[in-house]
């Protein structure tokens, strides 16, 4: 389990600048105690999964991606767009992240306008990097150029597929509204590929032979145990953003279970995007349930 480090004054001051999620209603006698709490998004494109969470007031937005749209039943771009439009209407005015699928700068900017037209609450999800695995001889700064151009046009972005702190810094410098560190995929990857016997350096920087095969968690996020790489990455980004007064929101993504959810909160994430199946478990605990059985039994002693 991630061991929380003390929050610096700078980190607390940065949190003060974040949006109010539970505004005090006029005339309400009690000031809301969690006005600046972290926002929770649902990581899904399935309306039936989102609706009960929205109705319960549990979520403040959603995130989608091509995989989630496929799971929601989209078989063509036209169908995917219809689902995204429907989700924007359902969530309005809460934010809905919609991901670009084009791979070159001008086409991505054009597609951002197309997705932006699906709803005033649409946030354009821009993949970080230059996508060398899928674009031959591509420009490594494609994602960053798109983020800056969208920022210049006043279009909000969520920069996705963030795996280290420098990516998070450059995305913010380019004008990102949100950045999404993939907390869950990091330990998934390290469990398969990390090799502590090798010298420090993660695969993103490793220039030698086997660059894609070996990682060393030391430089994924500095210090700590390998298993803590996800929350330490969140903490590290939060600290860097605090040092420089950066208000790009840290949207912890790729969360697999309630433990990771808690770790993100300890590490200082601004927003958590959580799958519906994990969110559906957050209010229950076997001991809460057993406790209620006992209280109900004992309440039978009271005469009516
Ligand atoms: C959210 O914005 C991401 O697309 C999502 O959390 C990815 O999660 P995964 O690693 O479960 O695919």
Boltz pocket constraint, residues with backbone or C-beta under 6 A from the ligand:
constraints:
  - pocket:
      binder: B
      contacts: [[A, 43], [A, 63], [A, 64], [A, 65], [A, 67], [A, 160], [A, 180], [A, 182], [A, 184], [A, 185], [A, 253], [A, 254], [A, 255], [A, 273]]
      max_distance: 6.0
